[in-house]
Amino acid sequence: MNLLLQNLAYFLERYRELQGIGRSLHRYYTLRCNGDLTPRQEKRESRLEDKAKEIIGEINRALGTNLDVHFQTDPRGLPLWIVDQECWEKYPHSDGKWLNYHRGIPVYLE
């Protein structure tokens, strides 16, 4: 298998892991929106977000990319987006917060 296909296979494997994390985060973000998140669930939510960041870091090291993860906590949308770090720097929102996650790759729920 050539290098491009190996890299794509690796990325897709990690993307599938992010899908599972996204599905769980969506559930927690919905509970948070409704004001029903327990301290235990808050801790689990934080661990899931940390795991997503870890996976993106592993992708960056393995593929030589400069990716980041954006957590979209509004339960009406997708919870995870993979974005290029340069996108954040090139298109900052006027109030200094990152807005342009839609320029990234959505992590669709399974």
C-alpha positions as CSV (number, residue, x, y, z in Angstrom):
1,M,0.0,0.0,0.0
2,N,1.4,3.4,-0.9
3,L,2.0,6.1,1.7
4,L,-1.0,8.2,0.7
5,L,-3.4,5.3,1.3
6,Q,-1.7,4.4,4.5
7,N,-2.1,7.9,5.8
8,L,-5.7,8.0,4.7
9,A,-6.4,4.7,6.4
10,Y,-4.8,5.9,9.6
11,F,-6.8,9.2,9.5
12,L,-10.1,7.3,8.9
13,E,-9.4,4.9,11.8
14,R,-8.8,7.9,14.1
15,Y,-11.8,9.7,12.7
16,R,-14.0,6.7,13.6
17,E,-12.8,7.0,17.2
18,L,-13.7,10.7,17.1
19,Q,-17.2,9.8,15.9
20,G,-17.7,7.7,19.1
21,I,-16.5,10.5,21.3
22,G,-18.7,13.0,19.4
23,R,-21.7,10.8,19.9
24,S,-21.1,10.8,23.7
25,L,-20.3,14.5,23.8
26,H,-23.5,15.3,22.0
27,R,-25.4,13.5,24.7
28,Y,-23.6,15.5,27.4
29,Y,-24.0,18.8,25.6
30,T,-27.7,18.2,25.4
31,L,-27.9,17.5,29.1
32,R,-25.8,20.6,29.8
33,C,-28.1,22.7,27.7
34,N,-31.1,21.4,29.7
35,G,-29.3,22.1,33.0
36,D,-29.2,18.4,33.9
37,L,-25.5,17.6,34.0
38,T,-24.2,16.0,37.2
39,P,-20.6,16.5,38.5
40,R,-19.8,13.0,37.4
41,Q,-21.1,13.7,33.9
42,E,-19.1,17.0,33.8
43,K,-15.9,15.0,34.6
44,R,-16.7,12.5,31.9
45,E,-17.4,15.3,29.4
46,S,-14.0,16.8,30.2
47,R,-12.3,13.4,29.8
48,L,-13.9,12.9,26.4
49,E,-12.8,16.4,25.2
50,D,-9.3,15.6,26.5
51,K,-9.3,12.3,24.6
52,A,-10.4,14.1,21.4
53,K,-7.5,16.6,21.8
54,E,-5.1,13.6,22.3
55,I,-6.3,11.9,19.1
56,I,-5.8,15.1,17.1
57,G,-2.3,15.4,18.6
58,E,-1.5,11.8,17.6
59,I,-2.8,12.5,14.0
60,N,-0.6,15.6,13.9
61,R,2.5,13.7,15.0
62,A,1.8,10.7,12.7
63,L,0.9,12.7,9.6
64,G,2.8,15.9,10.1
65,T,-0.3,18.0,10.1
66,N,-1.3,21.1,12.1
67,L,-4.8,20.2,13.1
68,D,-6.9,21.2,16.1
69,V,-10.3,20.2,17.4
70,H,-13.2,22.6,17.9
71,F,-16.0,21.6,20.4
72,Q,-19.3,23.0,19.2
73,T,-21.4,22.7,22.4
74,D,-24.7,23.8,21.0
75,P,-26.6,20.4,20.8
76,R,-28.3,21.5,17.6
77,G,-25.1,21.1,15.7
78,L,-22.3,18.6,15.4
79,P,-20.1,18.5,18.5
80,L,-16.7,18.0,16.9
81,W,-14.9,19.7,14.1
82,I,-11.4,19.1,12.9
83,V,-9.8,22.4,11.8
84,D,-6.5,23.6,10.6
85,Q,-4.6,25.7,13.1
86,E,-3.9,28.3,10.4
87,C,-7.7,28.7,9.9
88,W,-8.0,30.0,13.4
89,E,-5.3,32.5,12.9
90,K,-6.4,33.6,9.4
91,Y,-10.1,34.0,10.1
92,P,-10.6,35.1,13.8
93,H,-14.0,36.3,14.9
94,S,-14.2,40.0,15.7
95,D,-14.5,39.4,19.4
96,G,-11.3,37.3,19.4
97,K,-13.1,33.9,19.6
98,W,-12.8,31.3,16.9
99,L,-15.8,31.1,14.7
100,N,-14.7,29.6,11.4
101,Y,-14.9,25.9,12.4
102,H,-17.2,25.4,9.4
103,R,-14.1,25.7,7.3
104,G,-12.9,22.4,8.9
105,I,-14.0,18.8,8.7
106,P,-17.2,17.9,10.5
107,V,-17.0,14.7,12.6
108,Y,-20.4,13.2,11.8
109,L,-22.1,11.1,14.4
110,E,-22.3,7.4,13.5
